[in-house]
Amino acid sequence: MQQDLLPVRGSPGSPYTRKMLALLRFRRIPYRFLQSERDAAELPQPKVGLIPVFYFADEAGALQAEVDSTPIIRRLEDEYAGRSVIPADPVMAFVNYLLEDYGDEWLTKAMFHYRWYYDADIEMAGSVLPHYADVSVPDEQIAKLKAAFSERQISRLYVVGSNDTTAVVIEDSYKRFLAALNEHLKALPFLMGRRPGSADFACMGQLTQLVQFDPTPARIAAAGFPRVHAWVSKVEDLCGLQVEADGFAEADDFPATLSALLQEVGRTYVPVMLANARALDQGLSQVETEVEGKTWTQEPFPYQGKCLQWLRIEYARLSTEDKIRLDSLLAGTGCERLVAPPD
Ligand SMILES: N[C@@H](CCC(=O)N[C@@H](CS)C(=O)NCC(=O)O)C(=O)O
């Protein structure tokens, strides 16, 4: 059901919030952004304590709190017409889904890692983020919030798999992703072609933090990839973009730079998602694999096990003919392993 102003609770420091606000602007869906729990005090609580939270009206008009950006985007597609972020061709819709999940589940490792691993980044995030809920909080209170919030976040680095062993893997992958995106943007304005897909918003959301906020990754981006820096700022508000009906990249004219991006996904996200699923299946206490010849080790992450299942459901829904078309795009990128039948 369409609402006059769709309530969304989140924070400028949350990459998933930035993903969704940018998407709402592009889609021209009117919303009201609630930047603290206090602003949403009258609204229902979501089942899981994550942001952003969307408050959708049910049949009776009562608001229901929902989290998880990927299914929320699909719900918005059903409820609001026009300016779609999902390509009509199911093969390109799968590529978009995969790159969206890469943004949400892999790039977020770089985002969380840089923010809570290095002193300069911890200092910046710890000092600024506590002001987002209420900018007038007195300094003495901010000092306490800063210490408590930073400690909590640093203690959770293990969740995304950031540790002394994986730091180099995460940082190398961030730099390679920036380089691959930079090459792609020389040819096309968006990941998905001449109009943005949900993958664009997922990657841009993480990059708002990496490229614009946290000093260590921001320095890397500004020094080597000014084009990507500019892209992130532009994608934040695409409400004025004229959408071309045939603007999505096409499977039978698949951009070489998009293949290169899929190869990057195949180097990192793919081995880690597969090793995570194996560890969960076998009840292991550690995920162990290699990424680009270097060790990856982290605690199993049940939510990312579900992400892989959802991706496989997307694949299973394709017709036989579309599977063949998609398989030929994925062949040799490493991503074909995600959907290959078990051996
Ligand atoms: N899969 C979720 C992830 C959302 C998420 O992880 N949000 C972070 C903030 S960016 C969060 O709320 N973390 C818990 C916390 O900060 O307490 C989505 O796509 O919306």
The ligand as a Gaussian input file, in Angstrom:
#p B3LYP/6-31G(d) Opt

LIG

0 1
 N       21.103000      -6.943000       5.727000
 C       20.723000      -5.691000       6.375000
 C       21.930000      -5.137000       7.110000
 C       21.640000      -3.903000       7.915000
 C       22.769000      -3.610000       8.923000
 O       23.676000      -4.433000       9.133000
 N       22.691000      -2.457000       9.572000
 C       23.683000      -2.092000      10.561000
 C       24.007000      -0.631000      10.479000
 S       24.670000      -0.156000       8.924000
 C       23.104000      -2.301000      11.940000
 O       21.961000      -1.932000      12.185000
 N       23.885000      -2.916000      12.851000
 C       23.433000      -3.206000      14.176000
 C       23.773000      -2.149000      15.132000
 O       24.413000      -1.167000      14.749000
 O       23.363000      -2.297000      16.283000
 C       20.213000      -4.735000       5.307000
 O       20.492000      -4.944000       4.107000
 O       19.471000      -3.793000       5.646000

